[in-house]
Amino acid sequence: MLRDADAIATIAVEDLGTAVRFYEEKLGLTRAGTEADDVIMFESGDTRINVYRSSFAGTNQATAVTWAVDDVGDVVRELKAKGVTFEHYDLPHTRLQGDVHVSGHIRVAWFKDPDGNILSLVNR
C-alpha cells in the first residue's frame, strides 16, 4: 500500500524564522512552499521536509530525519564550517572518528537543529 508512496519528514519547531535560517542557511535546503503561517516545506533531494510551529518542538529524543550522503566526513566539515555542532554518543561496537560514529562500514553523524530536534547523516 505505501511502498510506492513518498514519505515526508515532519519536524516541530518553536520559531519558524529561526528554523528557516537553520534549514536554508546552515543545511542549504530550498524552500518549496508554505501552508498558512505555521508550515514551511523544504526540498531535500527528491523528498520534502515539513517544518511546522508547535508547542512540542524539540521533545522527540530520537532521530527525526536522516540524510544519506556520499561522504559523511565531507558533509560534517561543511556543516561545522557553518557553525553546526555535532553530537557524540557512547554506542556499543562503535568508535568515534572526529564527529563521525563508525561501526563496520556504517558512518553516521548526529546534530541538532535550534529546537533540539535530532538530525543525522549516514553514508549511502
PDB file as gemmi writes it, atoms N, CA and C in Angstrom:
CRYST1    1.000    1.000    1.000  90.00  90.00  90.00 P 1                      
ATOM      1  N   MET A   1       0.812  -1.194   0.000  1.00  0.00           N  
ATOM      2  CA  MET A   1       0.000   0.000   0.000  1.00  0.00           C  
ATOM      3  C   MET A   1       0.859   1.263   0.000  1.00  0.00           C  
ATOM      4  N   LEU A   2       1.832   1.380   0.901  1.00  0.00           N  
ATOM      5  CA  LEU A   2       2.635   2.595   0.986  1.00  0.00           C  
ATOM      6  C   LEU A   2       3.992   2.465   0.297  1.00  0.00           C  
ATOM      7  N   ARG A   3       4.312   1.291  -0.191  1.00  0.00           N  
ATOM      8  CA  ARG A   3       5.630   1.038  -0.774  1.00  0.00           C  
ATOM      9  C   ARG A   3       5.995   2.035  -1.867  1.00  0.00           C  
ATOM     10  N   ASP A   4       5.051   2.458  -2.679  1.00  0.00           N  
ATOM     11  CA  ASP A   4       5.335   3.357  -3.791  1.00  0.00           C  
ATOM     12  C   ASP A   4       5.026   4.822  -3.492  1.00  0.00           C  
ATOM     13  N   ALA A   5       4.628   5.103  -2.262  1.00  0.00           N  
ATOM     14  CA  ALA A   5       4.297   6.480  -1.881  1.00  0.00           C  
ATOM     15  C   ALA A   5       5.529   7.158  -1.281  1.00  0.00           C  
ATOM     16  N   ASP A   6       5.709   8.441  -1.564  1.00  0.00           N  
ATOM     17  CA  ASP A   6       6.799   9.202  -0.971  1.00  0.00           C  
ATOM     18  C   ASP A   6       6.460   9.536   0.476  1.00  0.00           C  
ATOM     19  N   ALA A   7       7.457   9.482   1.345  1.00  0.00           N  
ATOM     20  CA  ALA A   7       7.281   9.871   2.741  1.00  0.00           C  
ATOM     21  C   ALA A   7       7.810  11.286   2.924  1.00  0.00           C  
ATOM     22  N   ILE A   8       7.216  12.018   3.840  1.00  0.00           N  
ATOM     23  CA  ILE A   8       7.629  13.391   4.122  1.00  0.00           C  
ATOM     24  C   ILE A   8       7.968  13.482   5.606  1.00  0.00           C  
ATOM     25  N   ALA A   9       9.175  13.914   5.910  1.00  0.00           N  
ATOM     26  CA  ALA A   9       9.549  14.128   7.306  1.00  0.00           C  
ATOM     27  C   ALA A   9       8.843  15.372   7.809  1.00  0.00           C  
ATOM     28  N   THR A  10       8.407  15.344   9.059  1.00  0.00           N  
ATOM     29  CA  THR A  10       7.698  16.466   9.659  1.00  0.00           C  
ATOM     30  C   THR A  10       8.379  16.806  10.976  1.00  0.00           C  
ATOM     31  N   ILE A  11       8.831  18.048  11.098  1.00  0.00           N  
ATOM     32  CA  ILE A  11       9.632  18.462  12.246  1.00  0.00           C  
ATOM     33  C   ILE A  11       8.968  19.645  12.943  1.00  0.00           C  
ATOM     34  N   ALA A  12       8.760  19.509  14.241  1.00  0.00           N  
ATOM     35  CA  ALA A  12       8.160  20.581  15.038  1.00  0.00           C  
ATOM     36  C   ALA A  12       9.231  21.566  15.487  1.00  0.00           C  
ATOM     37  N   VAL A  13       8.935  22.857  15.348  1.00  0.00           N  
ATOM     38  CA  VAL A  13       9.849  23.912  15.795  1.00  0.00           C  
ATOM     39  C   VAL A  13       9.059  24.970  16.560  1.00  0.00           C  
ATOM     40  N   GLU A  14       9.760  25.705  17.389  1.00  0.00           N  
ATOM     41  CA  GLU A  14       9.098  26.768  18.147  1.00  0.00           C  
ATOM     42  C   GLU A  14       8.992  28.052  17.326  1.00  0.00           C  
ATOM     43  N   ASP A  15      10.087  28.430  16.667  1.00  0.00           N  
ATOM     44  CA  ASP A  15      10.145  29.683  15.938  1.00  0.00           C  
ATOM     45  C   ASP A  15      10.468  29.410  14.474  1.00  0.00           C  
ATOM     46  N   LEU A  16       9.545  29.701  13.586  1.00  0.00           N  
ATOM     47  CA  LEU A  16       9.757  29.414  12.164  1.00  0.00           C  
ATOM     48  C   LEU A  16      10.882  30.244  11.561  1.00  0.00           C  
ATOM     49  N   GLY A  17      11.060  31.465  12.003  1.00  0.00           N  
ATOM     50  CA  GLY A  17      12.138  32.304  11.481  1.00  0.00           C  
ATOM     51  C   GLY A  17      13.511  31.712  11.775  1.00  0.00           C  
ATOM     52  N   THR A  18      13.691  31.260  13.004  1.00  0.00           N  
ATOM     53  CA  THR A  18      14.953  30.622  13.386  1.00  0.00           C  
ATOM     54  C   THR A  18      15.141  29.329  12.601  1.00  0.00           C  
ATOM     55  N   ALA A  19      14.080  28.581  12.454  1.00  0.00           N  
ATOM     56  CA  ALA A  19      14.149  27.317  11.711  1.00  0.00           C  
ATOM     57  C   ALA A  19      14.508  27.555  10.244  1.00  0.00           C  
ATOM     58  N   VAL A  20      13.909  28.563   9.635  1.00  0.00           N  
ATOM     59  CA  VAL A  20      14.201  28.874   8.231  1.00  0.00           C  
ATOM     60  C   VAL A  20      15.679  29.202   8.064  1.00  0.00           C  
ATOM     61  N   ARG A  21      16.212  30.030   8.952  1.00  0.00           N  
ATOM     62  CA  ARG A  21      17.635  30.376   8.856  1.00  0.00           C  
ATOM     63  C   ARG A  21      18.508  29.122   8.970  1.00  0.00           C  
ATOM     64  N   PHE A  22      18.174  28.218   9.870  1.00  0.00           N  
ATOM     65  CA  PHE A  22      18.963  26.999  10.048  1.00  0.00           C  
ATOM     66  C   PHE A  22      18.848  26.080   8.829  1.00  0.00           C  
ATOM     67  N   TYR A  23      17.636  25.762   8.416  1.00  0.00           N  
ATOM     68  CA  TYR A  23      17.438  24.796   7.333  1.00  0.00           C  
ATOM     69  C   TYR A  23      17.884  25.342   5.974  1.00  0.00           C  
ATOM     70  N   GLU A  24      17.742  26.651   5.757  1.00  0.00           N  
ATOM     71  CA  GLU A  24      18.203  27.233   4.492  1.00  0.00           C  
ATOM     72  C   GLU A  24      19.693  27.571   4.530  1.00  0.00           C  
ATOM     73  N   GLU A  25      20.106  28.329   5.534  1.00  0.00           N  
ATOM     74  CA  GLU A  25      21.480  28.839   5.556  1.00  0.00           C  
ATOM     75  C   GLU A  25      22.501  27.804   5.998  1.00  0.00           C  
ATOM     76  N   LYS A  26      22.193  27.035   7.017  1.00  0.00           N  
ATOM     77  CA  LYS A  26      23.155  26.050   7.520  1.00  0.00           C  
ATOM     78  C   LYS A  26      23.115  24.762   6.698  1.00  0.00           C  
ATOM     79  N   LEU A  27      21.899  24.248   6.430  1.00  0.00           N  
ATOM     80  CA  LEU A  27      21.789  22.960   5.743  1.00  0.00           C  
ATOM     81  C   LEU A  27      21.686  23.106   4.227  1.00  0.00           C  
ATOM     82  N   GLY A  28      21.388  24.296   3.740  1.00  0.00           N  
ATOM     83  CA  GLY A  28      21.331  24.519   2.298  1.00  0.00           C  
ATOM     84  C   GLY A  28      20.078  24.009   1.624  1.00  0.00           C  
ATOM     85  N   LEU A  29      19.005  23.794   2.386  1.00  0.00           N  
ATOM     86  CA  LEU A  29      17.752  23.333   1.785  1.00  0.00           C  
ATOM     87  C   LEU A  29      17.038  24.501   1.091  1.00  0.00           C  
ATOM     88  N   THR A  30      16.215  24.170   0.127  1.00  0.00           N  
ATOM     89  CA  THR A  30      15.465  25.171  -0.627  1.00  0.00           C  
ATOM     90  C   THR A  30      14.017  25.158  -0.172  1.00  0.00           C  
ATOM     91  N   ARG A  31      13.480  26.357   0.086  1.00  0.00           N  
ATOM     92  CA  ARG A  31      12.077  26.449   0.484  1.00  0.00           C  
ATOM     93  C   ARG A  31      11.199  26.058  -0.692  1.00  0.00           C  
ATOM     94  N   ALA A  32      10.263  25.142  -0.457  1.00  0.00           N  
ATOM     95  CA  ALA A  32       9.398  24.630  -1.513  1.00  0.00           C  
ATOM     96  C   ALA A  32       7.980  25.179  -1.417  1.00  0.00           C  
ATOM     97  N   GLY A  33       7.663  25.851  -0.340  1.00  0.00           N  
ATOM     98  CA  GLY A  33       6.322  26.402  -0.189  1.00  0.00           C  
ATOM     99  C   GLY A  33       5.957  26.578   1.267  1.00  0.00           C  
ATOM    100  N   THR A  34       4.752  27.098   1.470  1.00  0.00           N  
ATOM    101  CA  THR A  34       4.246  27.301   2.821  1.00  0.00           C  
ATOM    102  C   THR A  34       2.781  26.896   2.855  1.00  0.00           C  
ATOM    103  N   GLU A  35       2.308  26.630   4.045  1.00  0.00           N  
ATOM    104  CA  GLU A  35       0.881  26.405   4.283  1.00  0.00           C  
ATOM    105  C   GLU A  35       0.510  27.278   5.463  1.00  0.00           C  
ATOM    106  N   ALA A  36      -0.373  28.208   5.220  1.00  0.00           N  
ATOM    107  CA  ALA A  36      -0.776  29.184   6.241  1.00  0.00           C  
ATOM    108  C   ALA A  36       0.480  29.869   6.780  1.00  0.00           C  
ATOM    109  N   ASP A  37       0.487  30.193   8.055  1.00  0.00           N  
ATOM    110  CA  ASP A  37       1.647  30.838   8.658  1.00  0.00           C  
ATOM    111  C   ASP A  37       2.420  29.888   9.561  1.00  0.00           C  
ATOM    112  N   ASP A  38       2.051  28.607   9.540  1.00  0.00           N  
ATOM    113  CA  ASP A  38       2.624  27.683  10.505  1.00  0.00           C  
ATOM    114  C   ASP A  38       3.440  26.547   9.920  1.00  0.00           C  
ATOM    115  N   VAL A  39       3.511  26.411   8.586  1.00  0.00           N  
ATOM    116  CA  VAL A  39       4.242  25.296   7.972  1.00  0.00           C  
ATOM    117  C   VAL A  39       5.089  25.819   6.816  1.00  0.00           C  
ATOM    118  N   ILE A  40       6.343  25.408   6.798  1.00  0.00           N  
ATOM    119  CA  ILE A  40       7.225  25.700   5.669  1.00  0.00           C  
ATOM    120  C   ILE A  40       7.750  24.371   5.157  1.00  0.00           C  
ATOM    121  N   MET A  41       7.661  24.175   3.842  1.00  0.00           N  
ATOM    122  CA  MET A  41       8.160  22.950   3.233  1.00  0.00           C  
ATOM    123  C   MET A  41       9.505  23.239   2.588  1.00  0.00           C  
ATOM    124  N   PHE A  42      10.448  22.308   2.774  1.00  0.00           N  
ATOM    125  CA  PHE A  42      11.774  22.409   2.172  1.00  0.00           C  
ATOM    126  C   PHE A  42      12.005  21.224   1.254  1.00  0.00           C  
ATOM    127  N   GLU A  43      12.711  21.471   0.152  1.00  0.00           N  
ATOM    128  CA  GLU A  43      13.112  20.392  -0.743  1.00  0.00           C  
ATOM    129  C   GLU A  43      14.435  19.828  -0.256  1.00  0.00           C  
ATOM    130  N   SER A  44      14.537  18.511  -0.301  1.00  0.00           N  
ATOM    131  CA  SER A  44      15.776  17.831   0.058  1.00  0.00           C  
ATOM    132  C   SER A  44      15.895  16.630  -0.871  1.00  0.00           C  
ATOM    133  N   GLY A  45      16.678  16.782  -1.928  1.00  0.00           N  
ATOM    134  CA  GLY A  45      16.745  15.722  -2.940  1.00  0.00           C  
ATOM    135  C   GLY A  45      15.389  15.581  -3.599  1.00  0.00           C  
ATOM    136  N   ASP A  46      14.887  14.368  -3.660  1.00  0.00           N  
ATOM    137  CA  ASP A  46      13.563  14.113  -4.231  1.00  0.00           C  
ATOM    138  C   ASP A  46      12.468  14.098  -3.175  1.00  0.00           C  
ATOM    139  N   THR A  47      12.790  14.529  -1.972  1.00  0.00           N  
ATOM    140  CA  THR A  47      11.823  14.491  -0.879  1.00  0.00           C  
ATOM    141  C   THR A  47      11.544  15.888  -0.352  1.00  0.00           C  
ATOM    142  N   ARG A  48      10.619  15.952   0.570  1.00  0.00           N  
ATOM    143  CA  ARG A  48      10.280  17.209   1.231  1.00  0.00           C  
ATOM    144  C   ARG A  48      10.345  17.028   2.738  1.00  0.00           C  
ATOM    145  N   ILE A  49      10.619  18.128   3.395  1.00  0.00           N  
ATOM    146  CA  ILE A  49      10.592  18.170   4.850  1.00  0.00           C  
ATOM    147  C   ILE A  49       9.639  19.287   5.237  1.00  0.00           C  
ATOM    148  N   ASN A  50       8.645  18.962   6.034  1.00  0.00           N  
ATOM    149  CA  ASN A  50       7.713  19.964   6.543  1.00  0.00           C  
ATOM    150  C   ASN A  50       8.194  20.402   7.914  1.00  0.00           C  
ATOM    151  N   VAL A  51       8.381  21.691   8.082  1.00  0.00           N  
ATOM    152  CA  VAL A  51       8.769  22.260   9.365  1.00  0.00           C  
ATOM    153  C   VAL A  51       7.578  23.091   9.827  1.00  0.00           C  
ATOM    154  N   TYR A  52       7.068  22.766  11.012  1.00  0.00           N  
ATOM    155  CA  TYR A  52       5.859  23.447  11.462  1.00  0.00           C  
ATOM    156  C   TYR A  52       5.984  23.928  12.896  1.00  0.00           C  
ATOM    157  N   ARG A  53       5.254  24.994  13.200  1.00  0.00           N  
ATOM    158  CA  ARG A  53       5.250  25.585  14.533  1.00  0.00           C  
ATOM    159  C   ARG A  53       4.431  24.689  15.471  1.00  0.00           C  
ATOM    160  N   SER A  54       5.048  24.371  16.639  1.00  0.00           N  
ATOM    161  CA  SER A  54       4.365  23.504  17.595  1.00  0.00           C  
ATOM    162  C   SER A  54       4.890  23.763  19.001  1.00  0.00           C  
ATOM    163  N   SER A  55       4.022  23.630  19.975  1.00  0.00           N  
ATOM    164  CA  SER A  55       4.453  23.754  21.371  1.00  0.00           C  
ATOM    165  C   SER A  55       5.237  22.514  21.806  1.00  0.00           C  
ATOM    166  N   PHE A  56       5.269  21.471  20.983  1.00  0.00           N  
ATOM    167  CA  PHE A  56       6.009  20.249  21.297  1.00  0.00           C  
ATOM    168  C   PHE A  56       7.380  20.209  20.628  1.00  0.00           C  
ATOM    169  N   ALA A  57       7.847  21.336  20.116  1.00  0.00           N  
ATOM    170  CA  ALA A  57       9.139  21.407  19.424  1.00  0.00           C  
ATOM    171  C   ALA A  57      10.260  20.855  20.287  1.00  0.00           C  
ATOM    172  N   GLY A  58      11.112  20.039  19.683  1.00  0.00           N  
ATOM    173  CA  GLY A  58      12.300  19.533  20.347  1.00  0.00           C  
ATOM    174  C   GLY A  58      12.073  18.490  21.415  1.00  0.00           C  
ATOM    175  N   THR A  59      10.871  17.957  21.530  1.00  0.00           N  
ATOM    176  CA  THR A  59      10.610  16.970  22.581  1.00  0.00           C  
ATOM    177  C   THR A  59      10.908  15.537  22.147  1.00  0.00           C  
ATOM    178  N   ASN A  60      11.101  15.300  20.851  1.00  0.00           N  
ATOM    179  CA  ASN A  60      11.457  13.969  20.365  1.00  0.00           C  
ATOM    180  C   ASN A  60      12.907  13.691  20.750  1.00  0.00           C  
ATOM    181  N   GLN A  61      13.166  12.613  21.423  1.00  0.00           N  
ATOM    182  CA  GLN A  61      14.524  12.268  21.853  1.00  0.00           C  
ATOM    183  C   GLN A  61      15.192  11.263  20.926  1.00  0.00           C  
ATOM    184  N   ALA A  62      14.602  11.060  19.748  1.00  0.00           N  
ATOM    185  CA  ALA A  62      15.157  10.137  18.759  1.00  0.00           C  
ATOM    186  C   ALA A  62      15.424  10.910  17.467  1.00  0.00           C  
ATOM    187  N   THR A  63      16.119  10.276  16.541  1.00  0.00           N  
ATOM    188  CA  THR A  63      16.427  10.925  15.271  1.00  0.00           C  
ATOM    189  C   THR A  63      15.152  11.202  14.489  1.00  0.00           C  
ATOM    190  N   ALA A  64      15.008  12.449  14.021  1.00  0.00           N  
ATOM    191  CA  ALA A  64      13.814  12.858  13.284  1.00  0.00           C  
ATOM    192  C   ALA A  64      14.005  12.724  11.776  1.00  0.00           C  
ATOM    193  N   VAL A  65      15.211  13.039  11.280  1.00  0.00           N  
ATOM    194  CA  VAL A  65      15.497  12.990   9.844  1.00  0.00           C  
ATOM    195  C   VAL A  65      16.922  12.483   9.653  1.00  0.00           C  
ATOM    196  N   THR A  66      17.113  11.635   8.650  1.00  0.00           N  
ATOM    197  CA  THR A  66      18.451  11.176   8.277  1.00  0.00           C  
ATOM    198  C   THR A  66      18.661  11.424   6.796  1.00  0.00           C  
ATOM    199  N   TRP A  67      19.805  12.011   6.460  1.00  0.00           N  
ATOM    200  CA  TRP A  67      20.182  12.206   5.059  1.00  0.00           C  
ATOM    201  C   TRP A  67      21.241  11.170   4.701  1.00  0.00           C  
ATOM    202  N   ALA A  68      21.039  10.434   3.620  1.00  0.00           N  
ATOM    203  CA  ALA A  68      22.042   9.511   3.098  1.00  0.00           C  
ATOM    204  C   ALA A  68      22.928  10.295   2.142  1.00  0.00           C  
ATOM    205  N   VAL A  69      24.222  10.352   2.444  1.00  0.00           N  
ATOM    206  CA  VAL A  69      25.160  11.157   1.660  1.00  0.00           C  
ATOM    207  C   VAL A  69      26.328  10.288   1.200  1.00  0.00           C  
ATOM    208  N   ASP A  70      27.044  10.771   0.191  1.00  0.00           N  
ATOM    209  CA  ASP A  70      28.187  10.021  -0.331  1.00  0.00           C  
ATOM    210  C   ASP A  70      29.357   9.995   0.642  1.00  0.00           C  
ATOM    211  N   ASP A  71      29.636  11.123   1.303  1.00  0.00           N  
ATOM    212  CA  ASP A  71      30.782  11.198   2.203  1.00  0.00           C  
ATOM    213  C   ASP A  71      30.381  11.953   3.467  1.00  0.00           C  
ATOM    214  N   VAL A  72      30.107  11.206   4.521  1.00  0.00           N  
ATOM    215  CA  VAL A  72      29.670  11.812   5.779  1.00  0.00           C  
ATOM    216  C   VAL A  72      30.706  12.818   6.288  1.00  0.00           C  
ATOM    217  N   GLY A  73      31.974  12.459   6.217  1.00  0.00           N  
ATOM    218  CA  GLY A  73      33.031  13.347   6.703  1.00  0.00           C  
ATOM    219  C   GLY A  73      33.044  14.689   5.998  1.00  0.00           C  
ATOM    220  N   ASP A  74      32.878  14.678   4.669  1.00  0.00           N  
ATOM    221  CA  ASP A  74      32.846  15.933   3.916  1.00  0.00           C  
ATOM    222  C   ASP A  74      31.674  16.813   4.339  1.00  0.00           C  
ATOM    223  N   VAL A  75      30.504  16.205   4.483  1.00  0.00           N  
ATOM    224  CA  VAL A  75      29.316  16.985   4.867  1.00  0.00           C  
ATOM    225  C   VAL A  75      29.474  17.514   6.286  1.00  0.00           C  
ATOM    226  N   VAL A  76      30.037  16.708   7.183  1.00  0.00           N  
ATOM    227  CA  VAL A  76      30.291  17.172   8.549  1.00  0.00           C  
ATOM    228  C   VAL A  76      31.197  18.398   8.517  1.00  0.00           C  
ATOM    229  N   ARG A  77      32.273  18.356   7.741  1.00  0.00           N  
ATOM    230  CA  ARG A  77      33.181  19.509   7.654  1.00  0.00           C  
ATOM    231  C   ARG A  77      32.463  20.751   7.127  1.00  0.00           C  
ATOM    232  N   GLU A  78      31.629  20.569   6.103  1.00  0.00           N  
ATOM    233  CA  GLU A  78      30.895  21.714   5.540  1.00  0.00           C  
ATOM    234  C   GLU A  78      29.937  22.309   6.565  1.00  0.00           C  
ATOM    235  N   LEU A  79      29.225  21.453   7.280  1.00  0.00           N  
ATOM    236  CA  LEU A  79      28.266  21.949   8.265  1.00  0.00           C  
ATOM    237  C   LEU A  79      28.972  22.585   9.461  1.00  0.00           C  
ATOM    238  N   LYS A  80      30.075  22.003   9.897  1.00  0.00           N  
ATOM    239  CA  LYS A  80      30.837  22.603  11.002  1.00  0.00           C  
ATOM    240  C   LYS A  80      31.319  23.994  10.625  1.00  0.00           C  
ATOM    241  N   ALA A  81      31.720  24.174   9.365  1.00  0.00           N  
ATOM    242  CA  ALA A  81      32.171  25.487   8.902  1.00  0.00           C  
ATOM    243  C   ALA A  81      31.050  26.513   8.976  1.00  0.00           C  
ATOM    244  N   LYS A  82      29.801  26.050   8.966  1.00  0.00           N  
ATOM    245  CA  LYS A  82      28.642  26.936   9.070  1.00  0.00           C  
ATOM    246  C   LYS A  82      28.140  27.048  10.503  1.00  0.00           C  
ATOM    247  N   GLY A  83      28.877  26.462  11.443  1.00  0.00           N  
ATOM    248  CA  GLY A  83      28.515  26.593  12.853  1.00  0.00           C  
ATOM    249  C   GLY A  83      27.675  25.481  13.435  1.00  0.00           C  
ATOM    250  N   VAL A  84      27.457  24.403  12.693  1.00  0.00           N  
ATOM    251  CA  VAL A  84      26.674  23.281  13.216  1.00  0.00           C  
ATOM    252  C   VAL A  84      27.550  22.484  14.184  1.00  0.00           C  
ATOM    253  N   THR A  85      26.995  22.147  15.336  1.00  0.00           N  
ATOM    254  CA  THR A  85      27.683  21.362  16.355  1.00  0.00           C  
ATOM    255  C   THR A  85      27.185  19.925  16.292  1.00  0.00           C  
ATOM    256  N   PHE A  86      28.101  18.982  16.390  1.00  0.00           N  
ATOM    257  CA  PHE A  86      27.742  17.572  16.285  1.00  0.00           C  
ATOM    258  C   PHE A  86      27.678  16.904  17.646  1.00  0.00           C  
ATOM    259  N   GLU A  87      26.787  15.940  17.754  1.00  0.00           N  
ATOM    260  CA  GLU A  87      26.572  15.187  18.984  1.00  0.00           C  
ATOM    261  C   GLU A  87      27.497  13.976  19.004  1.00  0.00           C  
ATOM    262  N   HIS A  88      27.915  13.576  20.199  1.00  0.00           N  
ATOM    263  CA  HIS A  88      28.728  12.373  20.371  1.00  0.00           C  
ATOM    264  C   HIS A  88      27.987  11.446  21.328  1.00  0.00           C  
ATOM    265  N   TYR A  89      27.762  10.225  20.892  1.00  0.00           N  
ATOM    266  CA  TYR A  89      27.037   9.243  21.697  1.00  0.00           C  
ATOM    267  C   TYR A  89      27.946   8.062  21.998  1.00  0.00           C  
ATOM    268  N   ASP A  90      27.768   7.481  23.156  1.00  0.00           N  
ATOM    269  CA  ASP A  90      28.501   6.280  23.546  1.00  0.00           C  
ATOM    270  C   ASP A  90      27.655   5.081  23.111  1.00  0.00           C  
ATOM    271  N   LEU A  91      28.011   4.510  21.973  1.00  0.00           N  
ATOM    272  CA  LEU A  91      27.231   3.416  21.397  1.00  0.00           C  
ATOM    273  C   LEU A  91      28.062   2.142  21.359  1.00  0.00           C  
ATOM    274  N   PRO A  92      27.433   1.004  21.635  1.00  0.00           N  
ATOM    275  CA  PRO A  92      28.188  -0.253  21.595  1.00  0.00           C  
ATOM    276  C   PRO A  92      28.710  -0.556  20.188  1.00  0.00           C  
ATOM    277  N   HIS A  93      29.884  -1.129  20.125  1.00  0.00           N  
ATOM    278  CA  HIS A  93      30.505  -1.562  18.861  1.00  0.00           C  
ATOM    279  C   HIS A  93      30.701  -0.405  17.882  1.00  0.00           C  
ATOM    280  N   THR A  94      30.864   0.794  18.419  1.00  0.00           N  
ATOM    281  CA  THR A  94      31.019   1.995  17.595  1.00  0.00           C  
ATOM    282  C   THR A  94      32.197   2.802  18.115  1.00  0.00           C  
ATOM    283  N   ARG A  95      33.015   3.305  17.204  1.00  0.00           N  
ATOM    284  CA  ARG A  95      34.113   4.182  17.604  1.00  0.00           C  
ATOM    285  C   ARG A  95      33.869   5.556  16.974  1.00  0.00           C  
ATOM    286  N   LEU A  96      34.373   6.560  17.620  1.00  0.00           N  
ATOM    287  CA  LEU A  96      34.195   7.928  17.160  1.00  0.00           C  
ATOM    288  C   LEU A  96      35.453   8.373  16.433  1.00  0.00           C  
ATOM    289  N   GLN A  97      35.292   8.813  15.182  1.00  0.00           N  
ATOM    290  CA  GLN A  97      36.383   9.403  14.402  1.00  0.00           C  
ATOM    291  C   GLN A  97      36.016  10.863  14.178  1.00  0.00           C  
ATOM    292  N   GLY A  98      36.560  11.736  15.002  1.00  0.00           N  
ATOM    293  CA  GLY A  98      36.149  13.140  14.954  1.00  0.00           C  
ATOM    294  C   GLY A  98      34.701  13.230  15.397  1.00  0.00           C  
ATOM    295  N   ASP A  99      33.826  13.660  14.510  1.00  0.00           N  
ATOM    296  CA  ASP A  99      32.397  13.763  14.814  1.00  0.00           C  
ATOM    297  C   ASP A  99      31.593  12.642  14.167  1.00  0.00           C  
ATOM    298  N   VAL A 100      32.277  11.684  13.565  1.00  0.00           N  
ATOM    299  CA  VAL A 100      31.599  10.601  12.845  1.00  0.00           C  
ATOM    300  C   VAL A 100      31.689   9.311  13.653  1.00  0.00           C  
ATOM    301  N   HIS A 101      30.530   8.699  13.886  1.00  0.00           N  
ATOM    302  CA  HIS A 101      30.465   7.403  14.556  1.00  0.00           C  
ATOM    303  C   HIS A 101      30.652   6.317  13.494  1.00  0.00           C  
ATOM    304  N   VAL A 102      31.550   5.372  13.754  1.00  0.00           N  
ATOM    305  CA  VAL A 102      31.872   4.321  12.787  1.00  0.00           C  
ATOM    306  C   VAL A 102      31.604   2.964  13.416  1.00  0.00           C  
ATOM    307  N   SER A 103      30.848   2.156  12.689  1.00  0.00           N  
ATOM    308  CA  SER A 103      30.566   0.785  13.109  1.00  0.00           C  
ATOM    309  C   SER A 103      30.597  -0.076  11.854  1.00  0.00           C  
ATOM    310  N   GLY A 104      31.687  -0.817  11.677  1.00  0.00           N  
ATOM    311  CA  GLY A 104      31.842  -1.588  10.443  1.00  0.00           C  
ATOM    312  C   GLY A 104      31.904  -0.638   9.262  1.00  0.00           C  
ATOM    313  N   HIS A 105      31.047  -0.842   8.272  1.00  0.00           N  
ATOM    314  CA  HIS A 105      31.033   0.034   7.089  1.00  0.00           C  
ATOM    315  C   HIS A 105      30.078   1.221   7.247  1.00  0.00           C  
ATOM    316  N   ILE A 106      29.405   1.290   8.366  1.00  0.00           N  
ATOM    317  CA  ILE A 106      28.433   2.368   8.592  1.00  0.00           C  
ATOM    318  C   ILE A 106      29.127   3.558   9.241  1.00  0.00           C  
ATOM    319  N   ARG A 107      28.907   4.736   8.638  1.00  0.00           N  
ATOM    320  CA  ARG A 107      29.423   6.002   9.157  1.00  0.00           C  
ATOM    321  C   ARG A 107      28.218   6.922   9.352  1.00  0.00           C  
ATOM    322  N   VAL A 108      28.067   7.441  10.566  1.00  0.00           N  
ATOM    323  CA  VAL A 108      26.912   8.293  10.856  1.00  0.00           C  
ATOM    324  C   VAL A 108      27.335   9.441  11.774  1.00  0.00           C  
ATOM    325  N   ALA A 109      26.688  10.585  11.586  1.00  0.00           N  
ATOM    326  CA  ALA A 109      26.935  11.753  12.441  1.00  0.00           C  
ATOM    327  C   ALA A 109      25.577  12.361  12.801  1.00  0.00           C  
ATOM    328  N   TRP A 110      25.459  12.770  14.052  1.00  0.00           N  
ATOM    329  CA  TRP A 110      24.215  13.366  14.530  1.00  0.00           C  
ATOM    330  C   TRP A 110      24.440  14.819  14.909  1.00  0.00           C  
ATOM    331  N   PHE A 111      23.423  15.648  14.687  1.00  0.00           N  
ATOM    332  CA  PHE A 111      23.445  17.053  15.091  1.00  0.00           C  
ATOM    333  C   PHE A 111      22.024  17.476  15.389  1.00  0.00           C  
ATOM    334  N   LYS A 112      21.863  18.645  15.985  1.00  0.00           N  
ATOM    335  CA  LYS A 112      20.527  19.120  16.357  1.00  0.00           C  
ATOM    336  C   LYS A 112      20.226  20.438  15.670  1.00  0.00           C  
ATOM    337  N   ASP A 113      18.939  20.666  15.416  1.00  0.00           N  
ATOM    338  CA  ASP A 113      18.513  21.968  14.919  1.00  0.00           C  
ATOM    339  C   ASP A 113      18.348  22.890  16.130  1.00  0.00           C  
ATOM    340  N   PRO A 114      18.021  24.166  15.941  1.00  0.00           N  
ATOM    341  CA  PRO A 114      17.924  25.092  17.073  1.00  0.00           C  
ATOM    342  C   PRO A 114      16.903  24.692  18.139  1.00  0.00           C  
ATOM    343  N   ASP A 115      15.924  23.846  17.786  1.00  0.00           N  
ATOM    344  CA  ASP A 115      14.930  23.408  18.770  1.00  0.00           C  
ATOM    345  C   ASP A 115      15.317  22.112  19.466  1.00  0.00           C  
ATOM    346  N   GLY A 116      16.461  21.543  19.090  1.00  0.00           N  
ATOM    347  CA  GLY A 116      16.896  20.300  19.717  1.00  0.00           C  
ATOM    348  C   GLY A 116      16.437  19.046  18.989  1.00  0.00           C  
ATOM    349  N   ASN A 117      15.801  19.201  17.819  1.00  0.00           N  
ATOM    350  CA  ASN A 117      15.428  18.037  17.026  1.00  0.00           C  
ATOM    351  C   ASN A 117      16.705  17.364  16.540  1.00  0.00           C  
ATOM    352  N   ILE A 118      16.778  16.048  16.669  1.00  0.00           N  
ATOM    353  CA  ILE A 118      17.980  15.300  16.308  1.00  0.00           C  
ATOM    354  C   ILE A 118      17.925  14.942  14.828  1.00  0.00           C  
ATOM    355  N   LEU A 119      18.981  15.318  14.113  1.00  0.00           N  
ATOM    356  CA  LEU A 119      19.103  15.074  12.677  1.00  0.00           C  
ATOM    357  C   LEU A 119      20.384  14.277  12.457  1.00  0.00           C  
ATOM    358  N   SER A 120      20.463  13.529  11.358  1.00  0.00           N  
ATOM    359  CA  SER A 120      21.682  12.749  11.159  1.00  0.00           C  
ATOM    360  C   SER A 120      22.061  12.636   9.691  1.00  0.00           C  
ATOM    361  N   LEU A 121      23.315  12.237   9.513  1.00  0.00           N  
ATOM    362  CA  LEU A 121      23.893  11.952   8.202  1.00  0.00           C  
ATOM    363  C   LEU A 121      24.386  10.514   8.257  1.00  0.00           C  
ATOM    364  N   VAL A 122      24.178   9.771   7.183  1.00  0.00           N  
ATOM    365  CA  VAL A 122      24.690   8.405   7.116  1.00  0.00           C  
ATOM    366  C   VAL A 122      25.253   8.188   5.720  1.00  0.00           C  
ATOM    367  N   ASN A 123      26.291   7.346   5.629  1.00  0.00           N  
ATOM    368  CA  ASN A 123      26.843   7.066   4.307  1.00  0.00           C  
ATOM    369  C   ASN A 123      25.839   6.268   3.490  1.00  0.00           C  
ATOM    370  N   ARG A 124      25.837   6.522   2.181  1.00  0.00           N  
ATOM    371  CA  ARG A 124      24.943   5.834   1.251  1.00  0.00           C  
ATOM    372  C   ARG A 124      25.236   4.375   1.181  1.00  0.00           C  
TER     373      ARG A 124                                                      
END                                                                             
